Amino acid sequence: MGLWYAICDLLPSEMLQWDFMKNALLAVILMAPLFGLCSTMIVTGQMSFFSDALGHSAFTGIAIGCICGVAGPTWVAVVFSLVFALLFSYVRSKSNQAADTLIGVFSSTAVALGIFIATLDGGSFAKYNKYLIGDILSVTPAHIGMLSLVLSGVVIFWVVNANRLTLTAIHPQLASSRGIKTGLTQTVFTAAIAVIVTLAISWVGLLILNSLLVLPGASARNVSKNLKQYSLFAVLFALMAGIAGLTVSYFLGTSAGAAISLILALIFAVTFCLRKVCC
């Protein structure tokens, strides 16, 4: 972190005089590739509401952790979200229901369970508000180290399995006929999304988390001609929006997550207008 602080000190930016802003900026730089890469598969696989369902399951895990008096409820949320994601993958593989139907079932169940647990014995819901809005300024060096590990794992998985993931998302039957273990591939990808969503929920906020996992991929799809461009543009758009949103939130005193989401929406609007020119 010392090297990062030294680099930030060389930049002529007012907001980087504070250590918490330096931490937040580095967290944004690390999260952008995570959101960008996962977004491409979420959009391609038509699972746009799955991240929202995972956010609800993460909230339920946090509520369970708080009720049980766990010092770090985020870890309880990670475990609960992983179980939720694996259960979803299992039910999806055994059911003939459409994916959006199953997502609706799991999402509504998770949010109802979370609210039920959070309000047991007349408990106040106010203490959970920070998870709805998020606060990226609360990121610590320990969180950044954890993000670095997750990013490394996701990038390695992506490099090895990008083509398999894409074919599985577009045509599972064809992927299976080519010898790809579609069930395992989808399960691992689902678990990765669960971890990313859970780690980001307290920094970005449950209310807008889904937009950050949909808009980069949706924007990149407007202007991409091949898979490589699709991935690169998604990461680039997420990075641009992250840095710009953090800057806007600092100077206007707004939620960083909301600012990032709005800038991503603006990028989508611009790429939508340029889609015929680029493609």
N, C-alpha and C positions, 0 to 999 in steps of 0.2 A: 504493500500500500504506500510505502514511502516514496517509491519511484513514481507512482501515479499522482500523488500529492505534489511532487516536484514538477511534473509535467503540467499539471493544472495551474500551478503558481506562475508558470511562464506565459500562460494564455491571458490576453487582455480582456478578461470577463469579470464583471462585478460579482456575479453570483457565485463564482468559484473561489471567492475568498473564504467561504465557509466549508468546513470539512463535511458537513452533512450533505451539502450540494455536490461535492466531489464524489461522495459515496453514491448518491442518487444517479449522477451522470454515468458512472462506471456500471451501475446496476442496469441502467437503460441500455448501454452498449452491449452488455452480456445477454439481456433478455430479448433484444431485437432479433438475433438469429434464431432463437428458440421459437418465438412467436411466428416469425416469417416462414421457417421451414415447416412447422406443424400446420400453419395456415394453408399451405398449398395442398396438403393431403386432406385436410378437413373439407376444403372447398371441392376438391376433385372427388372425394368419396361421399359428397352430399351429407356430411355429418355436422352441419353448421350449428345445430343446437346441442350437440353432444358435449361440447366444452361448457355450455351453460348448465347442463345436467351435472357435470363433474363439479362445477362451482357450488351447486346446491349440496352435493354430497360432502364437499370439503367443509362447507359451513356446518353441516351436521356433525362432522368429525370434530370441529373446533368446539361446538356446543357440548359434545360428550366429554372432551378434554377439560373444559371449564367446570362442568358439573362434577367431574371426578377429582378436581383439584390438581390437575397436571400442570407443572410449571410452564411447559412448552406445548400448548395445545396444537400447534402447527404439525407436530410429529404425529399426533393422534389423527389429525386430518389427512395426512399423507397416507397412513395405513388404511384409514376408512375409505379414502378415494380409490386406492389400489384395489381393495376388495370390491368396491362398487364397480370399478371398470372391468375387473375380471369376471364378475358375475354378469355384467351386461354382455360381455363378449360370449360367455357360455350360453346365455339365453338366446342371444342373436343367432348363434350357430345351430341351435336346436329348434328355433321357431320359424314359422313361415310368415310371420308378421313383418310388415315394412319397418325399416330402421327408424323412421321418424315416429312411428307408433310406439315402439319399444323405448325410445328416448323420452317420449312424453310420459310413459308409465314410470320409468325410473326417476325422471326429473321431479315429477309431482310428488312421488313418494318421498324422495330425499328432502325436498324443501318442507313438506309437512312434518316429517320426522324431526328435522332440525328445529323448527319453530316449537314443536311439542316439547322437545327436550329443553330448549332454551327458556321456556316459560313454565317449567315444572314448579309447583309450589308457589305460583304467583311471582316467579322470578322476573326481573326487569330485562327487557330486550335492549335497553339503551347501550349496555356495555358491548354489544355486538355491532353497533353502528359503524365502527371503524373498519370492519370487514366488508361492509356494504360499499363504502366510499373508497377506502384504501388510503395509504399515506406512504408514498415512495421515499419521503424524507426520513422515514424510520429505519431505512436499510443500514445495517452495520457491516463492518469488515468481515465478520463471521458469515453473514448472509451472502456476501459477495464471493467468499471462498466456496460456499455451497453451490451458488449459481455457476461458478466456473467449472466445478466437477460435473454438474448436470449438463452444461453446454458441451463439454468434452465428450461425454457419453452419447449425447444426441447426435453430434456431428459425426462421430465414428459410426454409429448405427446408420446414419443417413448416407454416408459415403458407400457403405457396404450394401445397403438395401434400397436405395432410392428407386431403381428401376422396378424391383419387386413390389415395393409399396405402391408405385404408380399403376402398374398392371393389375395388382390386386384391387385397388380402388376403382379402376375403370371397368374391369371385366374379371371378376373372381373365378368364373368357370374356366376361362382361357388360362388364367394364371395357374390354376390347379392342374390343368392338362399339361402345362409346361414343367410340372414337377415342383412348383413353388408351394411351400406349406402356408397356404393362405390364412388358416386359423391362427398359427403361431405368429405370423407376421402382423396380423391385425391385433392380436392380443398384446404383443410387445409395444406396438405403436400406441394402442389405447392406454397402456400403463404409463408410457412416457408422457402423454398428454395429462394424465391424472397427476403426475408428480409436478409438472410445470404449472398447471392450474392451481394446485394447492399451495405451492411456494409463492405464487404471484398474488394470491387473493388478498393478502393483508397489505400489499403495496399498491396494487392497481384498483382493487375493489370489485366485489361480486357483480354489481349492477352493470358494469361496462366491460368486464373481462371478456365476455364472448365476442364483442366487437373487435378486440385486439387479436383474436384468433381467427377472424373471418375476413376482415377488411384488407390486410396485406395480401393475402392470396387472391381475393376477388379483384383487387386493383391490378395485381401482376398479370392476372389472366386476361385483362383487357388489352394489354400491350405486348404480350409474349408470343414468340413464334415457335419456341421449342421448350423442352423441359428445363434445360440449363438456364435459359432466360427467365422462365417462370420462377425458379428458385431464387435466382440472383435478384430479380426485381422485388420479390416478396420480402427478402431480407433487407434490401436497400430502402424500400418504402417504410418498413417497420423501424429502421434505424433513423431515417429522416424524421418521421413523425415523433419518435421517442425524444430525440434531442430538441426538436422544435417545441414539442409539447411541454417538456420540462422547463425550457426557457420562458415560454409564455406563462406558465403557471407561476414561475418565480416573480415575474414583473407585474402580473395582474392579480396575484394572490388567490389563484383558483386551484381546483383539484388537478394534479398532474395527470392522473388517469383520464379524466374527462377531456382535458386539453389534447392529449395524445389521440384519443378516440376521434375527436372532432377533426383533427388534422388528417387522420387516416381517411375519414369520410370525404374531406376535401380532395385528397389524392385520388380517391375512387372516382369522384365526379370529373376530375381532370382527365384521368385515364379513360373513362367512359367516353368522353368527347373525342379522344384521340384514337380510339380503338380501330376505326376504319383506316386512319392514316398509317398507323403502325403495322396493322395486319392486313 
